[in-house]
């Protein structure tokens, strides 16, 4: 048995691949090989065989799945029974019997029993989130590759292409096996973009698919996002979770860094302060406000004086699915050392740079978002970026101006605080923004205030 998946781009991370692998190990008792077709294999756990995508094909999104049927690119798939899963599925029960759904030289797909309306145009009631096959299905690839532009333009994804162009090669998984978290189960229990009430859950079914995840939007919110996975975590967590976790629920990287600070004479007090409730709330507030900015999806982020960059990096990677890198610039080399330990499993690149933030950086022009949550320790923003080449609003850059998110406080009494302010208005003025997108404050439990402004220079 070959079980495969495809990971391309930034919508899914290595963690989605690893958890699919874990669900397969829990729910398939026979020997199998697990293959991930991807252009980036970083972070995959041992036991997963990574196979590079042929990037010369210049495909994107779900169209990469068709490469599974390229007899020249992946001849092994013709030898054994194959099961493919999308990365946003949840395997709820044993699927040993899925072998029996493999039909020689045919592709077994999901039948969308929840589609109760009349199909029109290129619509279809088949879904490729789960596919099962054996034998030779190279026709599916050859037909597509003869005229890929036509198929890409005509169909919104491979489901429509397979349903309308390759119907003779298709069969479907029986009822009672697969349902949709968003769209439903069958003709009597379905959601077809009428009034959304609640997600569907049928624990006795084998697979739940999350088609529509972070895609379909209503009232500026996704109909199905990570909230839809709430309560499903036990399906991919180990049955012996104590082997992988600890009683305190503190992340292992955090334990390691805290122990290292103590054993090597590091500043444990400041380390613990960096993960306090106050720090968490202020950083979450910043990320929440940035995500509210319409059509802003940063790929490259700089942290000014980011310290240990925790939990900031975690918040950012959870909020923005297309991140390519986060750069943390700090004068404290030991803080950067701890930063690397704490954030060694990010789904994007982490860059640590030891220098003063007033010095120009190699990545300034590429940066979409600059975050400074400790501006009370530094000169005002115009001084910091005077010699740096960030994209300014007046330049009218093609990629848009660099966004800046700045926080300070009114704790004037603390040594080292050289840029405190009395209000968000004062912080906005000292930051010299050409356009202010947001300004506000948080009342902190210690009686002081934390101020924030977001805008363009």
Backbone torsions as a table, in degrees:
resi	resn	phi	psi	omega
1	UNK	NA	133.0	171.6
2	UNK	-112.3	122.2	173.7
3	UNK	-107.8	127.3	-173.5
4	UNK	-132.0	161.9	174.5
5	UNK	-148.4	168.9	177.5
6	UNK	-129.2	129.6	174.5
7	UNK	-125.6	116.7	178.8
8	UNK	-135.7	139.0	177.6
9	UNK	76.0	-155.1	-171.2
10	UNK	-113.9	1.2	-179.7
11	UNK	-64.5	-39.2	178.1
12	UNK	-115.3	148.6	179.9
13	UNK	-110.4	177.4	175.9
14	UNK	-59.5	-27.0	-179.7
15	UNK	-65.1	-35.0	176.9
16	UNK	-65.3	-39.1	178.2
17	UNK	-65.9	-45.9	-177.6
18	UNK	-62.5	-38.7	-178.5
19	UNK	-75.0	-31.5	173.4
20	UNK	-63.1	-42.8	177.4
21	UNK	-59.5	-42.8	179.3
22	UNK	-62.6	-41.1	179.5
23	UNK	-65.9	-36.1	177.6
24	UNK	-66.1	-41.0	178.7
25	UNK	-63.9	-34.1	-179.3
26	UNK	-75.6	-28.2	-167.1
27	UNK	-120.4	4.7	174.7
28	UNK	-130.1	115.8	-169.8
29	UNK	-91.6	-9.7	-177.9
30	UNK	-92.1	165.1	177.0
31	UNK	-62.5	140.8	177.1
32	UNK	-152.6	157.3	171.9
33	UNK	-108.0	130.7	-178.8
34	UNK	-106.1	120.8	-175.3
35	UNK	-120.2	129.6	173.5
36	UNK	-112.0	117.5	176.3
37	UNK	-88.0	116.5	-172.2
38	UNK	-157.5	157.5	173.2
39	UNK	-94.4	-4.0	-178.7
40	UNK	-145.8	104.8	-175.6
41	UNK	-96.5	8.0	-179.1
42	UNK	-59.5	135.3	173.8
43	UNK	88.2	-4.5	179.3
44	UNK	-72.3	138.0	-176.9
45	UNK	-77.0	157.2	174.7
46	UNK	-56.9	142.6	-176.4
47	UNK	106.9	-17.2	177.0
48	UNK	-99.5	125.1	177.4
49	UNK	-91.2	116.2	-179.1
50	UNK	-90.1	130.9	178.7
51	UNK	-123.3	123.4	-174.5
52	UNK	-68.7	140.2	172.2
53	UNK	-75.1	147.8	176.0
54	UNK	-81.6	90.8	-173.5
55	UNK	-67.7	-13.8	175.7
56	UNK	-64.1	-20.1	-179.9
57	UNK	-71.7	-19.7	175.0
58	UNK	55.9	44.7	174.1
59	UNK	-90.9	-179.9	175.3
60	UNK	-157.1	165.0	177.8
61	UNK	50.0	-135.9	-173.5
62	UNK	-71.8	-14.2	-178.4
63	UNK	-64.1	-20.6	177.2
64	UNK	-62.0	-23.7	-178.2
65	UNK	-62.2	-29.0	180.0
66	UNK	-64.9	-23.7	179.3
67	UNK	-64.0	-17.4	176.7
68	UNK	-60.6	-22.8	-176.1
69	UNK	-102.2	11.2	176.4
70	UNK	-80.1	107.4	-175.1
71	UNK	-65.3	-23.5	178.7
72	UNK	-86.3	-36.0	-179.7
73	UNK	-77.5	-31.2	-178.4
74	UNK	-147.0	72.5	-176.0
75	UNK	-66.9	-23.2	-176.6
76	UNK	-60.3	-28.5	-175.0
77	UNK	-66.0	-13.8	179.6
78	UNK	-85.4	-7.8	-172.0
79	UNK	-89.5	-35.1	-170.2
80	UNK	-124.2	175.7	169.7
81	UNK	-73.3	139.9	-178.1
82	UNK	-122.1	138.7	168.8
83	UNK	-127.0	128.3	176.8
84	UNK	-112.0	138.4	173.8
85	UNK	-125.5	137.6	166.4
86	UNK	-65.7	158.8	-177.5
87	UNK	-77.2	-13.2	179.2
88	UNK	-103.2	28.7	173.8
89	UNK	-98.8	157.8	172.1
90	UNK	-121.5	121.3	177.5
91	UNK	-88.1	116.4	-172.4
92	UNK	-96.7	-26.2	-174.8
93	UNK	-146.0	173.0	-178.7
94	UNK	-58.1	136.7	179.9
95	UNK	-124.1	29.2	175.4
96	UNK	-53.6	-36.8	-175.5
97	UNK	-72.3	-10.4	178.6
98	UNK	-61.3	-22.2	175.7
99	UNK	-54.2	-38.1	-174.0
100	UNK	-70.8	-13.0	179.1
101	UNK	-88.1	-1.5	177.5
102	UNK	-79.8	120.7	-179.9
103	UNK	-111.3	133.0	-177.3
104	UNK	-52.5	125.4	175.9
105	UNK	59.8	25.9	174.1
106	UNK	-132.5	156.5	178.6
107	UNK	-106.2	122.1	178.0
108	UNK	-95.5	120.4	-177.5
109	UNK	-119.1	178.4	175.2
110	UNK	-79.9	137.2	170.2
111	UNK	-95.2	121.6	-177.7
112	UNK	-81.3	79.5	-178.1
113	UNK	-64.7	-16.6	-179.4
114	UNK	-79.4	-8.2	177.3
115	UNK	-83.2	104.5	-173.2
116	UNK	-100.9	-4.8	-177.2
117	UNK	-94.3	167.4	177.9
118	UNK	-73.1	130.2	179.9
119	UNK	-75.4	135.9	179.0
120	UNK	-131.9	150.5	176.0
121	UNK	59.9	-126.4	-176.9
122	UNK	-95.2	10.6	177.6
123	UNK	-67.3	163.2	-176.9
124	UNK	-155.6	161.3	175.9
125	UNK	-114.9	32.3	173.7
126	UNK	-118.4	152.8	-176.9
127	UNK	-140.5	138.3	-174.9
128	UNK	-102.1	18.3	177.5
129	UNK	-63.2	-28.0	171.1
130	UNK	-129.6	129.1	177.5
131	UNK	-134.7	140.1	-179.1
132	UNK	-131.6	135.3	178.7
133	UNK	-161.1	164.4	169.5
134	UNK	-150.4	156.0	-179.9
135	UNK	90.3	-153.0	-172.3
136	UNK	-102.8	111.1	175.5
137	UNK	-119.7	26.2	-178.0
138	UNK	-63.4	-20.4	177.3
139	UNK	-57.3	-36.5	-177.9
140	UNK	-61.1	-37.7	178.2
141	UNK	-78.5	-44.0	-175.3
142	UNK	-61.7	-42.4	-179.4
143	UNK	-63.0	-43.2	178.7
144	UNK	-63.8	-44.0	-171.6
145	UNK	-74.4	-16.1	175.3
146	UNK	-65.9	-32.5	-178.9
147	UNK	-149.7	65.9	-174.5
148	UNK	-62.2	-35.9	-177.4
149	UNK	-62.4	-40.2	-179.9
150	UNK	-63.3	-44.9	-178.4
151	UNK	-68.6	-38.2	178.7
152	UNK	-63.9	-38.3	-179.9
153	UNK	-74.8	-35.1	-173.0
154	UNK	-79.9	-37.1	-172.4
155	UNK	-116.4	144.4	179.1
156	UNK	-77.3	-10.1	180.0
157	UNK	-175.3	-178.1	-174.4
158	UNK	-73.4	-21.2	179.8
159	UNK	-60.9	-46.7	178.5
160	UNK	-64.8	-40.4	178.7
161	UNK	-61.5	-49.3	-178.3
162	UNK	-64.2	-41.7	-176.2
163	UNK	-67.4	-41.6	-173.6
164	UNK	-93.3	-26.3	-174.8
165	UNK	-104.1	-19.3	-171.6
166	UNK	-133.9	32.2	-171.3
167	UNK	-57.4	-34.8	-177.3
168	UNK	-67.1	-16.6	-177.7
169	UNK	-100.0	7.3	-171.0
170	UNK	-113.9	137.8	166.1
171	UNK	-134.6	175.9	-171.8
172	UNK	-129.7	157.0	175.8
173	UNK	-71.8	139.3	-177.8
174	UNK	-63.5	164.2	174.4
175	UNK	-58.5	158.2	173.3
176	UNK	84.4	4.7	-176.8
177	UNK	-108.7	-44.8	-171.3
178	UNK	-130.5	134.6	174.4
179	UNK	-135.0	171.4	-176.8
180	UNK	-109.3	131.2	179.3
181	UNK	-60.9	-37.7	-178.2
182	UNK	-94.1	-42.9	-167.2
183	UNK	-96.3	-19.3	171.7
184	UNK	127.2	-160.4	-168.5
185	UNK	-123.3	-52.0	-178.5
186	UNK	-153.7	-166.2	-175.5
187	UNK	-63.1	-26.5	-176.7
188	UNK	-94.5	-12.4	-178.6
189	UNK	-135.7	92.2	-173.9
190	UNK	-151.4	161.5	174.3
191	UNK	-129.1	121.6	-178.2
192	UNK	-125.6	52.5	178.4
193	UNK	62.3	31.4	171.5
194	UNK	-91.3	-120.5	177.6
195	UNK	-96.9	116.6	-179.6
196	UNK	-72.1	129.8	-178.4
197	UNK	-113.1	-56.5	-179.3
198	UNK	-163.1	162.6	177.2
199	UNK	-72.6	156.6	178.9
200	UNK	-93.3	145.9	178.0
201	UNK	-149.1	119.6	177.3
202	UNK	-131.4	95.6	-172.4
203	UNK	-63.5	-22.3	-178.7
204	UNK	-80.1	-13.8	176.7
205	UNK	-71.9	157.4	-176.3
206	UNK	-77.6	-43.8	-174.2
207	UNK	-134.4	138.6	170.0
208	UNK	-112.1	125.8	179.2
209	UNK	-102.3	146.9	-177.1
210	UNK	-110.1	44.5	177.3
211	UNK	-61.8	135.1	-173.8
212	UNK	95.9	-1.2	-178.4
213	UNK	-62.0	123.7	-180.0
214	UNK	51.6	41.1	179.4
215	UNK	-131.3	-54.9	-175.7
216	UNK	-85.4	129.4	-172.9
217	UNK	-118.3	138.9	174.2
218	UNK	-140.3	128.5	-178.6
219	UNK	54.6	43.0	176.7
220	UNK	64.5	18.0	176.0
221	UNK	-130.9	146.9	175.6
222	UNK	-66.2	136.7	172.5
223	UNK	-64.4	-33.7	179.3
224	UNK	-135.5	113.1	174.7
225	UNK	-128.5	-158.1	-175.9
226	UNK	-64.6	-19.8	175.3
227	UNK	-60.1	-26.5	179.3
228	UNK	-66.4	-19.0	179.1
229	UNK	-86.1	-6.9	-178.0
230	UNK	-57.5	128.3	-178.3
231	UNK	90.4	-7.6	-179.7
232	UNK	-97.2	-4.3	-170.9
233	UNK	-58.7	-31.8	-177.4
234	UNK	-65.8	-16.3	-179.6
235	UNK	-72.3	-25.8	178.6
236	UNK	-114.4	-10.6	176.9
237	UNK	-74.6	149.0	-179.3
238	UNK	-63.9	144.0	174.4
239	UNK	-62.5	-27.2	177.0
240	UNK	-107.6	64.3	-172.7
241	UNK	-62.5	-26.4	-179.2
242	UNK	-64.1	-18.5	177.0
243	UNK	-73.0	-26.2	-175.1
244	UNK	-107.5	-8.1	-173.4
245	UNK	-127.0	-169.8	176.1
246	UNK	-142.6	163.8	-171.0
247	UNK	-65.1	-27.2	-173.3
248	UNK	-80.9	-14.2	-174.8
249	UNK	69.2	12.7	176.0
250	UNK	-87.6	132.5	-179.3
251	UNK	-54.2	140.3	-177.9
252	UNK	-59.9	-39.1	178.1
253	UNK	-61.6	-35.9	178.8
254	UNK	-67.6	-43.5	175.9
255	UNK	-58.0	-46.2	-177.3
256	UNK	-61.0	-44.6	-178.1
257	UNK	-67.7	-38.6	178.8
258	UNK	-65.2	-42.5	177.9
259	UNK	-63.6	-40.6	179.9
260	UNK	-64.3	-41.3	177.2
261	UNK	-58.4	-44.5	-177.4
262	UNK	-69.6	-44.6	-173.9
263	UNK	-75.2	-25.2	-178.1
264	UNK	-103.7	14.2	177.1
265	UNK	76.8	20.0	179.7
266	UNK	-74.1	172.9	-176.7
267	UNK	-84.8	87.6	-175.9
268	UNK	-66.4	-34.7	-178.9
269	UNK	-60.8	-47.3	179.2
270	UNK	-68.6	-33.1	177.9
271	UNK	-62.3	-47.6	179.8
272	UNK	-65.2	-35.6	177.5
273	UNK	-63.3	-32.7	-177.6
274	UNK	-67.1	-20.5	179.7
275	UNK	-112.8	19.9	179.3
276	UNK	-72.0	165.9	178.0
277	UNK	-59.4	-39.7	-179.7
278	UNK	-60.6	-45.3	-179.9
279	UNK	-64.4	-42.3	179.6
280	UNK	-60.7	-48.9	-177.1
281	UNK	-63.0	-41.1	-177.7
282	UNK	-68.4	-37.5	179.9
283	UNK	-74.1	-38.3	177.2
284	UNK	-64.8	-39.6	176.1
285	UNK	-56.6	-45.2	179.1
286	UNK	-61.4	-50.2	-177.5
287	UNK	-64.1	-40.6	178.2
288	UNK	-59.1	-43.4	-178.2
289	UNK	-68.7	-37.5	178.7
290	UNK	-65.6	-38.7	-179.5
291	UNK	-67.6	-18.1	179.1
292	UNK	-78.0	-11.9	-177.8
293	UNK	-75.6	122.5	-173.0
294	UNK	-60.9	135.3	173.1
295	UNK	60.2	20.7	178.0
296	UNK	-102.2	114.1	-177.7
297	UNK	-133.2	81.3	-173.3
298	UNK	-65.4	143.0	176.1
299	UNK	-110.0	-22.9	-174.8
300	UNK	-136.1	121.6	-171.3
301	UNK	-128.2	137.5	172.9
302	UNK	-112.6	137.6	172.4
303	UNK	-106.6	123.7	174.8
304	UNK	-88.3	120.3	-180.0
305	UNK	56.0	48.6	-172.4
306	UNK	-72.6	-5.6	176.2
307	UNK	61.6	-124.5	179.9
308	UNK	-85.9	-6.6	178.7
309	UNK	56.3	29.4	177.5
310	UNK	-131.7	127.6	12.6
311	UNK	-94.3	15.5	-174.3
312	UNK	-56.0	-46.1	-177.8
313	UNK	-62.0	-39.8	178.7
314	UNK	-64.7	-43.9	178.7
315	UNK	-61.8	-42.2	-177.7
316	UNK	-67.5	-44.2	-178.4
317	UNK	-70.1	-27.2	174.7
318	UNK	-73.8	-32.0	-175.4
319	UNK	-83.8	-32.6	-173.1
320	UNK	-123.9	114.7	-173.2
321	UNK	-83.0	-6.5	-175.8
322	UNK	-111.8	20.6	-177.9
323	UNK	-64.7	134.4	175.2
324	UNK	-99.6	-42.0	176.7
325	UNK	-156.0	155.1	170.0
326	UNK	-123.9	126.7	177.6
327	UNK	-109.6	125.6	176.8
328	UNK	-106.9	114.8	179.1
329	UNK	-106.4	122.8	-177.6
330	UNK	-150.8	149.4	178.9
331	UNK	-79.2	-16.5	-175.0
332	UNK	-91.2	106.0	-177.5
333	UNK	-65.0	-35.1	-179.6
334	UNK	-68.0	-37.8	176.7
335	UNK	-60.8	-38.5	178.4
336	UNK	-68.5	-34.2	176.1
337	UNK	-62.2	-46.1	177.5
338	UNK	-64.3	-39.4	178.0
339	UNK	-55.6	-45.0	-179.1
340	UNK	-64.6	-39.1	178.6
341	UNK	-66.1	-42.6	-176.6
342	UNK	-69.1	-30.8	-170.8
343	UNK	-116.9	35.7	-174.6
344	UNK	-82.7	1.7	179.4
345	UNK	-121.1	24.9	-179.1
346	UNK	-67.2	148.4	176.5
347	UNK	-77.0	-1.7	175.3
348	UNK	-126.0	172.5	178.5
349	UNK	-71.8	141.1	172.7
350	UNK	-111.2	125.2	179.2
351	UNK	-115.9	126.9	176.8
352	UNK	-114.3	129.0	-174.7
353	UNK	-128.7	119.2	178.7
354	UNK	-91.8	106.2	175.0
355	UNK	-174.9	173.7	175.4
356	UNK	-77.8	139.4	-175.1
357	UNK	-70.4	-9.9	176.0
358	UNK	-77.0	-12.8	-179.5
359	UNK	-81.8	140.2	178.7
360	UNK	-58.1	149.4	178.7
361	UNK	-118.0	153.8	-178.2
362	UNK	-67.2	-23.9	-173.5
363	UNK	-107.3	12.4	-174.3
364	UNK	-56.9	-48.6	-174.8
365	UNK	-65.9	-26.3	-178.9
366	UNK	-83.7	-13.5	-169.6
367	UNK	-72.6	130.4	178.1
368	UNK	-90.5	-32.6	-174.1
369	UNK	-143.2	131.0	173.1
370	UNK	-113.7	130.2	-179.0
371	UNK	-119.0	129.1	174.6
372	UNK	-133.6	99.3	-178.4
373	UNK	-93.2	3.1	-179.1
374	UNK	-132.5	44.4	-175.9
375	UNK	-69.3	-14.3	175.2
376	UNK	-62.3	-20.0	179.2
377	UNK	-90.8	-3.5	-170.3
378	UNK	-131.4	163.3	173.7
379	UNK	-63.3	165.5	178.7
380	UNK	-58.4	158.7	-174.9
381	UNK	-53.3	-44.0	-179.1
382	UNK	-58.2	-32.5	177.7
383	UNK	-70.1	-40.8	-177.0
384	UNK	-65.5	-36.3	-172.3
385	UNK	-106.7	8.6	-177.4
386	UNK	-54.1	-44.5	-175.8
387	UNK	-99.6	13.4	-175.7
388	UNK	-110.7	156.3	-169.1
389	UNK	-106.6	51.4	174.2
390	UNK	-74.3	157.4	-179.5
391	UNK	-74.9	117.3	-177.1
392	UNK	-94.7	154.2	-178.9
393	UNK	-63.5	-37.1	-178.4
394	UNK	-67.4	-22.2	179.7
395	UNK	-72.9	-19.6	-173.3
396	UNK	50.4	54.2	-177.7
397	UNK	-67.0	150.0	-176.8
398	UNK	-63.5	-30.9	179.8
399	UNK	-87.3	0.8	-176.3
400	UNK	87.0	158.1	-178.7
401	UNK	-72.2	155.3	173.8
402	UNK	-67.2	133.0	177.6
403	UNK	-90.5	138.1	178.2
404	UNK	-117.0	133.6	175.4
405	UNK	-122.4	115.8	-170.5
406	UNK	-122.4	135.0	174.9
407	UNK	-125.0	144.2	173.5
408	UNK	-145.8	-172.2	179.8
409	UNK	-149.9	-179.7	178.8
410	UNK	-109.9	32.7	179.8
411	UNK	-93.1	67.9	-175.4
412	UNK	-63.6	-23.3	-171.6
413	UNK	-77.1	-10.2	-174.7
414	UNK	-87.9	130.4	176.5
415	UNK	-58.4	136.1	179.9
416	UNK	95.2	-11.6	176.0
417	UNK	-86.4	104.1	-175.5
418	UNK	-110.1	-2.2	-174.9
419	UNK	-141.1	43.4	175.2
420	UNK	-74.1	159.5	179.2
421	UNK	-136.8	166.4	-179.2
422	UNK	-99.5	-11.3	-177.3
423	UNK	-162.1	166.7	175.5
424	UNK	-67.3	-30.9	177.1
425	UNK	-64.6	-40.6	177.9
426	UNK	-65.2	-39.2	178.4
427	UNK	-66.1	-39.6	178.4
428	UNK	-63.5	-41.1	179.4
429	UNK	-65.4	-46.3	-178.1
430	UNK	-68.5	-23.0	179.4
431	UNK	-79.4	-15.1	174.1
432	UNK	64.6	34.8	-176.7
433	UNK	-70.2	141.2	170.5
434	UNK	-74.8	-29.6	177.1
435	UNK	-147.0	126.3	176.9
436	UNK	-96.0	123.6	179.2
437	UNK	-90.1	-37.5	-177.2
438	UNK	-153.6	145.8	169.3
439	UNK	-148.7	144.3	-177.8
440	UNK	-175.2	-176.4	178.9
441	UNK	-146.6	158.8	172.9
442	UNK	-116.2	135.2	171.5
443	UNK	-84.0	118.1	-176.1
444	UNK	-89.5	154.0	-178.1
445	UNK	-60.2	-23.7	-178.5
446	UNK	-83.0	4.9	177.6
447	UNK	94.1	-9.0	179.4
448	UNK	-95.8	176.5	-179.4
449	UNK	-121.9	146.0	171.1
450	UNK	-111.8	129.2	-176.4
451	UNK	-108.2	151.3	178.4
452	UNK	-145.3	140.9	170.3
453	UNK	-132.5	145.5	177.1
454	UNK	-129.5	131.7	-179.3
455	UNK	-176.5	-172.1	-178.8
456	UNK	-111.3	139.7	179.0
457	UNK	-81.9	NA	NA
